[in-house]
Amino acid sequence: MRVSAGWFGARLAALLPGRTDLAEIRRDPRRDLLAGLTVAIVALPLALGFGVSSGLGAEAGLATAVIAGALAAVFGGSNLQVSGPTGAMTVVLVPIVAEHGPSGVLTVGLMAGVMLVALALLRAGKYMQYVPAPVVEGFTLGIACVIGLQQVPNALGVPKPEGDRVLVVTWRALEAFAKNPNWTAVAFALAVAAVMAVGARWRPAIPFSILAVTAATIVAQVAGLDAAKPIGDLPSGLPAPSLAFVDPGALGSLLAPAVAVAALAALESLLSASVADGMTVGQKHDPDRELFGQGLANIAAPLFGGVPATGAIARTAVNVRTGAGSRLAALTHAAVLAVIVFAAAPLVSRIPLAALAGVLLATAIRMVEVGSLKAMVKATRSDALILVLTAVATLALDLVYAVIIGLAVAGALALRAVAQQARFDQVPLDRGDHGAEEHALLAEHIVAYRIDGPLFFAAAHRFLLELTDVADVRVVILRMSRVSTMDATGALVLKDAVQKLNRRGIVVLASGIRPGQRQVLDSVGALDLLRVEGREYATTPEAIRGAHDYLEMAGILPAASVQTTPKPTTASEEPAR
């Protein structure tokens, strides 16, 4: 018990903020404050839009940006990460809202936060590096498509149709628009998206999203455009923290969605932190601390009515580009949004939903890195296949299934590539001390094969088929010093091949078995077969002399032709194992 408590205390201490964080905050606070203010201006319409898209309302998006943004900034593992509601998380939350309602989403966020803290304590952050780049690019493309399609109802100015499949909802929204067109909403959405797209190319440092949304709101109010439906009333402040939404009886049914949300929060947050590292010099995030910070953020956000949060790539990139150097910038972003919640809620409530849809449409377009997609597609056919499958699965199924499918296909293709590296080649016998006539006589009765690469389940059966096709020989020598790895399947296949050859009267000798492979061979009984009558040798020359002895005893070779004194193995003969 003391060991467990000591381990937990040590891990927790390693995950908590330290003096280094405080020193970095003091380095250039003015620059960080300005960066945080800029990020808050960019984040405001995104937080509102993603809150609306999730189904819990704009107030949920703001609560998430404030609470989760502040906690992740303090306890996270990146100095530059900005956290809050994201489009990727919205994609996962929509079906949860449809099936379990708002209280189910809050419970899922709480459960996911606990899971993230547990992952941090278990040091699981390092496994992010094993997610292949085509999977990341594929689900990013899929997310961008889903985010864009989710905005279609608001962009068309029609009520959001029933359904949790984005393609179905989009189609029903188009049908509703065809029956009763709302060109005012379409104009607002396209205008805001166009301003953001053009402005990002013209002056990337200017937050055109807030300028476009502000202009759209003023036009809608001055012109009295009822067709431009606003967000609606927002509370002037955050609600008091509460756990009233938790239903103990529903925890079992919410476990699977919570796992999905935790997996996505971990994946997106660590990916975003890695992107931030790549955009700077000298910054490196702590993946376990990042999981810990995101876990605390997701535990706290639901208490205030917020949706699950992750690190936000777009807002983090803005933070880096505007000169942030410490976590003070992300903390400032959360504080500015909190001021807006308390002081400007009546003004924010008048923003047209179509304008927010335009912001998210532009954001979805900017998420797609055309250059990266082209490079990935051109790299290999496998990379292109993984990318396309992940993107299509994200659009047709959901993000979690998409990642699972992408990882499964990537793993299968990687195993296939590794298995193809395994080679099973017949090699000529070393002449050694034997004359030409004697060597020719040996070659009539002995065949040697060299196994290169991995002998495991993905390649083992091909090896069995090739080996058991051996005919018209008396002895088979297996040179195994170049076997890079072997699993139980490979050892069993080797054992099976030896037994089949022995039943045909063919003796199998082995040379160069590595120490690391002995345990797996011994565990399945393959080593016992090779030990019979000394059929295992350290080197290939010794195995050939062992074959001599067998052929002489069998009366196939005359005794005079056999070298009775074994030739010592030298360093120069080591590669001949």
N, C-alpha and C positions, 0 to 999 in steps of 0.2 A: 504493500500500500504506500509506503514511504517512497519507493522508487517511482511509482506511478505519479504521485503528487509532485515529486521533485522534477520528473520529466515534464509534466504539464506546466509547472511554474517556469522552467527554463525556456520551453517553447513559447509560452505567453510573453515572457520578458523580451525574447528576441523579436517578437512581432509588434511590440508597442513602440511609439515614437521615442526618439532619443535626442541627445544634445546636438547631434549633427543636423537634425532637421531644423532646430531652432537657429543654429548658426547660419544655415543657408537662407532662412527667412530674413535675417538681419543684413544680409549681404547687399541687397538693392531693393528695399521695400517699395520705393516709388515706382520702379519699373513694373514690379509685380502687381501693384494696385491698378495701374493703368491697363495692364494686360487683362486682369480680372474684370474690369469694367467693360472692356471690349467684348470679352467672351460672354458676359451677362447679356449684353445687347443682342448678340447673335443667338444666345440660348433661349431667350424669352419666347419668340415665336415657335421655336422647335419644341420647347417644353409644353406650350399650350397645344400645339398640333398633335404631338404624340399622346398627350393626355386624352384629347378628343378621340383620336384613332383607337386608343385602347378600349374605349367604351366606358371609362370611369369619369370622363369629363376633364375640362381644362384645369380645374382646381387640383386634380390628382397629379397632373403633370407638373404643376408649379410646386406642390408639396414635395414631390420626388426630387426635383431639381434643387430645392433648398435643403432638405434634410439629408438626403443621400449625398448630394454634392458636397455638403460641409463635412460629414463624417468620413467619406472616402478621401477627401482632401487631407484630413488630419491623420487618419490611420492607414491610408493606402501605401503601396510600395513604390509609387512613382511621384517624383517632384512636380511633374507636368501634367498628369492625368486630370481630366475634367469628367465628372460622372453625372449621370442623370437619366431620364427616360430616353430610350433610343428606338429607332425604327425596327431594329432586329427583335428587340424584346416585344414590341407591339405586335409583331407577326405571331409570336407565340401566345400572347395574352388574349387575342381576339376569340379563339375557340374556347379558352378557359372561361371567359366572361359569358359566352353563349351557353355553356353547359352548367357552370357553377355560380354564376352571378358575381357581382362586385365583391361580396364577402369572400368568395372562393379565391379571387385574385389576391386579396390582401393576405389570406391565410397561406397561399402558395408562396408569396413573397417572403413571409416570415420563415416558413420552413426552408426555403432556398437559402436564406441568409444563414441559418444554423448550419446547413450543409456546407456552405462556403467557408465558414469558420472552422469546421471540422477538417475540410480539405487543407486549409492553411496549417493547422496543427500537425497534419500528417505529411506536410511538405510535398504536396501534389503539384505545386506550381511549375515545377521543372518539366512536367510532361507535356506542356503546351508546345514545346519544340518538336514533338513528334507528329503534329498535325501537318499534313502535306500542303504545300502552297496551292496546288490546284483545287483542293477542297476549300481553302479559305477564299480563293478568288471566285469559285463557283457559288458558294453560298452568299458572298457579297453581291454578286450579280443577281442572284435570286431574290435577296432581300430588297435590293433596289427596285426590282420589278414589282414585288409585292407592295412595297411602300407606295409606289406610284399608282398602282391599281386601287389601293385602299382609299386614295384621295378622290377617286372618280365621283362618288356620290356628292361630296361637298363641292367639288369643282363644277359639277353640273347643276348644283342647287336643288337636288332632289333628296327626299328623306332616305336614310340608309336602309336598304332592303334587308330582310331577314336572311340569315345564313352565316356560316362560319368559314366558308370556302371563298377565297378572294375572287376567283374567276367567276363563280356563280353570282356573287354580290355585284360584281362589275357589270355582268350581263344584264341583271335585273335593273340596275341603275340606268343603263343605256336605254332599256325598254321604257322605263318611267320618263326619262328625258324626251324620248321620241314622242310620247303621248302629250307631254306638257313641257315644252322647252323653256329653259331659264337662261337666256343669253347674257343677262347681267352677271350672274355667278360665273359663267364661263369667261366673260371678259375680265373680271377681277382675277381669277385664277391664272389665266394666261398672261395678263399684264404683270402680276407680281413675279411669276416664274421667269418671264422675259427680262425684267429689270435685274433680277438676281443673276441670271445667266450672262447677260451683257456686262453688268457691273463687275462681276468676278474677273472677267478678262480685262476690263478697262482699268479698274482700281481695286485690286484684290484686298487692300487693307481697309477699305470702307465697308461697314456692315450694311449692305444694300437691303438685306432681308427686313431689318427693322424700319428702314426708310420706306420701302415699298408697302409694308403693312400699315405704317402710319398714314401714308398717302391714301391708301385704299379706304382706311377707316374714315378719314376726313371727307373724302368724296362721297362715301355712302351716307354719312350724317348730313352733310350740306345739301346733297341732292335728294335726300329723303327716299333712298332706294330700298323699298321694303323687300325686294327680291334678294338683296344681299343680307341673308340671315346672319345675325351676330352670334357670338359665343353664348351670350346670356349672362345672367347674374353670377358673380363670383363672390365668395366670402371674403370679407376684409380681414384677413389673417388666417393663421393655421388653426385647425381644430385641436382641442385638447387630446393628448395621447390616450388611446383606449385599446383594449383587447376584446371589446364586445363582439367583434366580427368572428372570433374563433368559435367554431362548432366542433367539439371533440369527436362527435360521431362522424364527421365528414373527413377527418384526417386521413383515413385509409384510402379513400377514393381520390384524394388530392396528392398522394405521395408521388405518383408517376409524373403529373404536371410539375410538381416541385423539383423533381430531379431534372426535368427538361429545362426549367428556368435556371436552376443552379449551374447546369452544364453550359448553357448559353452565356450566363453572366460571367462565368470563369473564362470561357473561350474569348468572348468579345473584349473583356477588360484586359486580359493579358495580351491580346493582339494589339489593342489600342496602345497599351504601354510600350510594346515593342516598336510600334510605329513612331511613337514619341522619341524613343531612344535613337532611332535611325535618323531623325530630323535634327539631332543636336550632337554636340561633341562633349564627351565627358559625363553624360547622363546614363545611368543604368538602373533599371527598376529592380526591385526585389519581388519576384513572383509570388512568394508565400505571403509577404506583407500585403501585396495587392489583393489577394484573395481574402485575407483577414479584413482589410478595410471595406471591401465590397460586401463581405458578410455582415459586418456591423451596420453598414448603410442599408442593407436590405432587411435587417431585423427591425431597424428603427422606422424606415419610411412607411410601412403599412400601419404603424401605430397612429400616424397622422393622416391616413387616407391616401398614401402615395402608392404608386405601382412599383414593381421590381425595377431596379436600376442596374446599369452597367457603365463601364468606361465608354465614353462617346468619342469615336475617332475624329469626327468632324470638329467638335468643340475643342478637343485636345490639340488638333492641328492648328486651329486659330490661336490657341493659347501659346503654342510654341512660336508661331510666326510673329506674334505681337511682342515677343521678347521676354516671356515669363522665365524665371530662373528657379523658383521654389514653389512649394505648395501654397504659399500665401495667395497666389493668383487665383487658384481654383477656389480657395476659401472666400476670397473677395467676390468671385462670381456668385457664389451661393448667398452671400450677405446682400448683394445688390438686388438679387431676385427676391429675397425676403422683404426688403424695403418696398419693392414694387407691389408685392402681395398685400402689404399692410397699407400702403399709401395710394396706390393707383388702381386698385381693383375695379372701381366703376369705369375708368377709362378703358382698361384692358377688356372688360366685358363687351364693349361695343365693336371689337374687331370682327369683321365678317369671316365666317367660316371658309368661304371661298378663297379669301386672301391667305389664310393659313394653309389651305390645300395647295395653293400656288407655291408657298414656301417649301412644303414637303415634296412637291413635284420636282422643283429645282434641286433640292437636296438629294433626291433619288437619282437624278441624272448625274450629279457631281460625284456620287458614290462610285460610278462605273469608271474605272481606269482603263480606257481603251488600249493604251500601250501595253499594260500588263496582260490584258486578255489576249492580245495578238501574240505577245511573246510566249505565253503559256500554251496557246493553241499550236504555235509553230514548233515548240520544243520537241515533243514526242506525241505519238498517237495516244499513248496511255494518259499523258497529262491532259490532252484535249478531251478524251473520253470522261475522265474523272470530273473535269470542270463542267462539262455539259450535263452529265448525270446529276451532279450536285445542284446545279442551277435549276434544272427541270423539276427535281424532287422538291426543292424549296418552294417552287411555284405551285406544284400540283398537290403536294402533301403538306409538310410543315418543316420548319428549320431543323428540328432535332432529328427527324427521320432522314432529312437530307444529309446531315453531317454523318449519321451512322452509315448511310448508303455510300457516301463518298469515301469514308474511312475503310469500309469493307471492300469496295472495289479497288481502292489504292493498295490495301494490304494484299489482295489476291493478285493484282498485277505485279506487285513487288516480289511476292513469293514465286510467281511464274518467272520473273527475270532472274532471280537467284537460282531457281531450279535449272534454268537453261545454262547457267555457268558450270554446272556439274558435268564432267566429261569422263567417259569410260573408254579408254583407248588401248588397243593392243600395241605393245612395244616390243622391239627386238630383244632377244636375249643378249646379255653381256658375254662376249667371247671369253673373257677371263683368261685362265691358263690352258684352255682347251684348243686343240688344233682345229683346222678348218673342217677336216673329216668328222671329228668327234662333235664339233659344234653343230654341223648339219644334221647329224644323227639325233642330237638332243632336240633340235628345233622341230623334228618330226613328231616328238612325243610331249613337248612342253610348250605351253603358251603363257605369256605374261601380260597382265593388264594393269594399267596404272589408273587409279581413281583420283581425279582432280576435283577440288571444290567440295560443296556440301553434300552429304549423304543423309537427307532427311525426307520427311513424308512426301514433299512435293516432287522429289526427283527419284526416290528409291525404287519405285516399281518399274521405271524405264531401265534402271540398272539391272533389276532381276531378269527382265525379258532378254536383255542383251547377253547377260552372263550365262543363262541357262541354254542359250542357242549354241554354246561351244560344242564342237563335235570332233571326233577323230584325234583326240589327244588323251594322254594318260595323267598328266599333271597340269593344274592351273595355278599360277603364282599371282597373287593379288598384292600389288605394291600400294600401300595405304598411307605412306608418309605425307602425301599431299591432300589428304582428306581434311578440309578446314573445320567441319563440324558434323556431328552425327547425333540423331535423336533415336528414340526407341523404335520408331518405324524403320529407320535405316538399318538399325542393328538386327531387327527381326527379319527384314528382307535379306540381309546378308546371311543370316543363319539359314533361312529357307533355301537360298541359292546353294550354299555349301551342302546342305542335306540332299538336295536334288542331284547335284553333281556326284556326290558320294554314292548315291543309289545307282548311278550309271557306271560306277567303277572308276570315276575320275577323282584323284586326290587333289585337295585344295591346300595350298600353302600360302601363308600371309607374311608380309614383311613390313617393317616400319610403322607398326601400330603406335599411335601417340599415347602418352600416359593419360591424357584427359578423355580418351575414347575407351579406355579399358573398362571403366565402371559401367557404361551403358551396354557394352558388349557382354560383360560378365552378368549383368542383371537379367538379360534375356537368354543366357545360356550359349551365346554364339562363341564366346571365348573358349568354352570347354571343347567345342568341336575342333577348334584350331590347335588346341593343346594336345590332342590325341597324337601319340607317337611323335611329339615334338614338331608339329606342323606350323609353329609360329617362329619367325626369325627376326632378328634385329635389322638386318639389311638384306637387300635383294641378292647380292653375291652369295650370302650364306644360304638363302632360300634355294638358289640354283644348285648349290652343292648338296643341299638336302634332297632335291629332286634327283640328282645323280644317284645318291644312296638308294632311294626308293626304286629307281629303274634298274639298278644293279641287282637289288634283292629280288625284284620281280623277274629277273632274267632277261630283261629287254636290252640292257647294255652289257657288254663283256666287262669282267672285273678289271681287266688291264687298262681300260679306257678311263677309269675313275681316279681322280686325284684323291689320295687318302689323307693328305694333310690339308686342313682348311686354310685358305688364304686369309690372313688377318685383314680386318676392315680398317682402311686408312681414311684420313680426313678428306682426301680427294674423292673417295667413293661415297661420301655421305649423301650426295644428291641422288644416288642410285637406289635409295631405299624404296 
